[in-house]
Amino acid sequence: MNNQVYFLSKLFLSSLLMLLFFSCESDEKIIPEPDLQPTDFGVFILNQGTKNDASISFLDLSNDTVKDGSDYRLDITNGLLGATGQDLIVYGSKLYVSVSQSNYIKVYDARTKVDLKTIEINKNGTPSEPRYLASYNGKIYATIYTGYVVCIDTTSYDVEKWTSVGPNPEGIAAVTVNGKGKLYVANSDGINYPDNYKNGKTVSVIDTETFKEENKIPVGVNPCVLEADNYGNVYVICMGNYNNIPASFVKIETKTNKTTEIKGFVPYNFTISGKYLYFYNSIYTDNGKPLYVGVYDLEAQQIINSNFVKSNTVDLKIPYGIGVDPRTGKVYIADSFNYDGVPGFVYIFDKEGNLTRTLKTGVIPCQFAFYAY
């Protein structure tokens, strides 16, 4: 009897709620919450430094109408970053910075700029130089110049795993291949330059689940700069020996690991934004051609602009970094000016290559990380 009363009471309450819902529907519409949009924008600029003077400049882009100076903070680290800033990335709400000669990776809150953690990188008590960074599925990965890649947890900041690759690895890219995470790592053998980088002719492929090297892909001599596009390819600059072994530019199709050498130009550095690859060359890589900044169409597989920066716009001395703002498409080029410890510059261009802003930075600006909160 009690169960039947419970059932009837429940039925009555359900019917009453339905009547109330339909009676209110005509008077009150449910308004969906608007999509939350980022309110803070900015770009972190890593200044490599010459000794112990590495630093991070920050440009606040939240209000593009303010003039230079009022929205620009010269150094969020107060001169305490360390020796040889190598790379930096924003992942989630945090900024990760590899400081190679100091043998650690710094972690900052990307919005508040608060120093959160210093992750010491050492193997069996021996300090090891972190080089380039990548992120994937809640982890940070870093190449270690002593011949390893490490996996760092983004919650505990623990260095969870080490795996060996080729000698003196440099660039790294994280990609998804057939539903699985893979890391592509450039093995430069950079210390072995007297023997023409004899063992630096491959790109290692690491499975992120097993964290084991599963393949070494033959490429050119001394592979260094490496980045993935959105079409399932990885591009790598092989620097050669800066003498009688020429540099080369190689595309790797990640589904098959097939390699193709791209003819006609060899960048000294590049970055990828959407369907375009922005690059600058060097006499060391591009067959003695004069310095220029170009744009390569990844779909058409051809250069569509070999004069992105007009010679009368800005006089680039020693370009040392390039980045593209994913919100605006503006192109950032770092100019180290010289290597004598003086401040460098960053030039900001619109999509057509027109100079929009010039910033004075720390010593040897080299990397960009764009941030939106």
Buried (B, 14 or more C-beta within 10 A) or exposed (E): EEEEEEEEEEEEEEEEEEEEEEEEEEEEEEEEEEEEEEEEBBBBBBBBBBEBBBBBBBBBBEEEEEEEEEBBEBBBBEEEBBBBBBBBBBBEBBBBBBBBBBBBBBBBEBEEBEBBEEBEBEBEEEEBBBBBBBBBEEBBBBBBBBBBBBBBEBEEBEBEBBBBBBBBBBBBBBBBBEEEBBBBBBBBBBBBBEEBBEBBBBBBBBBBEEBEBEEBBEBBBBBBBBBBBEEBBBBBBBBBBBEEBBBBBBBBBBEEBEBEEBEEBBBBBBBBBEEBBBBBBBEBBBEEEEBBBBBBEBEEEEBEBBEBBEEEEBEBEBBBBBBBBEEBBBBBBBBBBEEEEEBBBBBBBEEEBEBEBEBBBBBBBBBBBBBBE
